[in-house]
């Protein structure tokens, strides 16, 4: 039995730094023994099929291989397609009524609780809002992420310390669900 996974790489190919060409990432995933490998966009989204049922081991192996190949560490999150679909299905915002740039999901490497965000005055950022999910945070930013003051506040080290986190807009969330569907 095999599972479709998505690998979400954090902070690559931004402003010409930490370059990980998608063709090379696909080749690396094949070298690691994965099948049905594909990438989406240039921002570090890959999907693959693996016989392994251990997402943590897949993450660690991919991070090691990327550092060996490219010479710098890259935080990765590897998630099965069923998890991605569950996150999309659980969205607390009316995704079908919003533009993809208005809704984002930040994926975390571990569960987070509301206490981590207690210092944040969420009302001060309205109409922007966020909600927590299963190792995920949903962010509604009506003017887009680039103009979001709430996104900046949510990314402060005091809030994210100790976490691996990477965000995707709703269009990418939906596309990765489609690409990892068995």
N, C-alpha and C positions, 0 to 999 in steps of 0.2 A: 504494500500500500504506500502511496506517495502523497505528498501534500504540496499545494501551491503556496508559495510564500512571497512576501514583498520585503525587500531590503530598502530601508530608508536611511540614506547617508546624510550626515549632518555637516553643513558648512563647506561644501565643496563647490568648485567652479564659480566662485563669487569674485567679481572684479579681477579676474585673471589669476587668482591665487588658488592654491591647493587644487590644482587641475587633476581631475580624474576623467579622462575621456570615456564616454559611454561605450564605445567599441571595445576599449581595453577592459572596462568593467565586465562587459558581457563575456569576453574571452576568459577573464579570471574566474568568473562563476562557473564556466564550463570546465576549466582546469580543476576546480574544486569538486567536480563530479556531478554538478547539477544539470538538469535538463530543462527544456522549454524556456530558455533564458531570453528575456527581453528587457529593454529599458524604456523609460518614458521621460521625455524632456531631458535637459542637461543638468538638472539640479539634484541628481542622486536618487533616482527611483528605479529599482530593478525588480523584476519578478523572476521566479524560477521554481522548478519542481524538485523536491528532494524526498528521498526515502526516510530521512531523519525526522523524528518527531520531537526533537529537542531544539527549540528556537534559540535558547541561550547558547548552546554549543555551536549552532550555525552562526550566530552573531559573533562569538569569540573567534571562530575560524575565519570569518570574512574580515574582521578587523585586523587580525594578524597578517592575512594575505595582502590586504591593501597597504599596510605599512611596509611590508617587505617589497612589494612591487613599486610603490610610488614614493617611498621614503619619508612619509609623515603619517601620524596617526589620524584616523577618521572614526568618530563615534558612529555606530550603526545601530539600528533597531531592525530586527527581523521578526516579522509577524505573519502568522498564517492568514490565508484569505478569509477564513471564517471569522477571525477576530476583526479584520478590517470591515467586513460586511456588518458585523454586530455593532461596531462603532458608528457606521453610517446609519444603520437602522435606528439607533438610539439617539440620534441627533435631537436635542431639545428645541431647536429653532426650525422654523418653516422653510427648510432648504429648497423646496420646489418653488417657493415664491421669491427667493433671493438670487442675486447674481453670485457666481462662483467667487468673485473677489471680495464679497461681503462676509463670507463664512469661512472659517479656518478651523483645522483640528491640529492641536499640538499633541504629539504622541510622546509618552514618557516611558522610561525603562522600568519603572515600578509604579505601584499604586501611589496616588497622592491623596491627601485628605484636605478638607476645607481649612483646617487649622493653619496650614502652610500659607494660606492667602488671607488670614485674619487681619493682617496689618493694612490691607488694601481697602480703601473706602470705595466700593464698587459704584455707589450712587454718584460719586463725583465724576464718573466717566460716561454717564448716560448720554446718548442712547446706546453706546457700546455696552455689551454684556458678555459674561462668560459663565459657563457651567462646566462642572466636572463630570467625567464619565469613567469608563474602565481603562485606566492608565492613559487617559486622554483628557484634554481640555478643549471645549468648543468655544470659539470666539466669534461673536457677531460684531463686525466692524463695518457699519453702513458706508463709510467713505473709503474703505479699503485698508489693507494692512499698513501701507506706507504712510498713512495719515493717522493711524490709530495711536492715541495716547495710552489707552488701556494695554495694548500689546507691549509698549515700552515698559509700563509698570509691571506687567506679568513676567517680563524677561529680566527683571532686576536680580542680581546675584543673591540677594537676601531671600528671594522666593525660590529661585531655581537651584540653589546650592546643593550639590550632591546628586543632581539628576542629569540624565542624558535626555534631552528634549529636542524634537525637530518638528517643524510645522509644515502643513500642506494646505493649500486653498481647496475649497470644496470641489472644484473641477478635477483636481488631482486625486482627491479622496475617492470620488466616484470612479474615475478611470482605473485606479489601482484595484478597486473592488471588482470591476469588470475583468481586468487582466488576470486576477487570481481566482476567478470563479472556476471551479472544477466542472 
